[in-house]
Amino acid sequence: MENSQVSDYLDTLDDVVTDSDEALLGNDAELFTKASPQAPAVSMATLPVTGEARVDDALGRLADLQGLPVHEHVDVFEDVQRRLHETLADLAGQ
């Protein structure tokens, strides 16, 4: 392919991506451009109860998100993921 063909092809892709983004998002497109003023409250009452104490305890950590700045949420998510992974591994006998 020559340089001019590559440029023409890339220009076509830019048009396709721009058009398809709006087409895919439709009326919901503005939902992705507006920031939520505050995350919904998470409490033990709103979390599902699984019946497995270790899973319920790990999910309970999600309630801690409410009082934390967003940049600290990653640590909570990583802890929850680690605990769920360990529980699944234990239940699978690994």
Contacts in CASP RR format, 6 or more apart in sequence:
PFRMAT RR
TARGET T0000
AUTHOR 0000-0000-0000
METHOD contacts of the structure
MODEL  1
MENSQVSDYLDTLDDVVTDSDEALLGNDAELFTKASPQAPAVSMATLPVT
GEARVDDALGRLADLQGLPVHEHVDVFEDVQRRLHETLADLAGQ
1 9 0 8 1.000
21 29 0 8 1.000
22 29 0 8 1.000
25 31 0 8 1.000
25 32 0 8 1.000
39 65 0 8 1.000
39 66 0 8 1.000
41 66 0 8 1.000
42 62 0 8 1.000
42 63 0 8 1.000
42 65 0 8 1.000
42 66 0 8 1.000
43 63 0 8 1.000
43 66 0 8 1.000
44 60 0 8 1.000
44 63 0 8 1.000
47 56 0 8 1.000
47 59 0 8 1.000
47 60 0 8 1.000
47 62 0 8 1.000
47 63 0 8 1.000
48 59 0 8 1.000
49 56 0 8 1.000
50 56 0 8 1.000
50 59 0 8 1.000
52 87 0 8 1.000
52 91 0 8 1.000
54 83 0 8 1.000
54 86 0 8 1.000
54 87 0 8 1.000
54 90 0 8 1.000
55 84 0 8 1.000
55 87 0 8 1.000
57 83 0 8 1.000
58 79 0 8 1.000
58 80 0 8 1.000
58 83 0 8 1.000
58 84 0 8 1.000
58 87 0 8 1.000
59 80 0 8 1.000
61 76 0 8 1.000
61 79 0 8 1.000
61 80 0 8 1.000
61 83 0 8 1.000
62 76 0 8 1.000
62 80 0 8 1.000
64 76 0 8 1.000
65 73 0 8 1.000
65 76 0 8 1.000
68 76 0 8 1.000
END
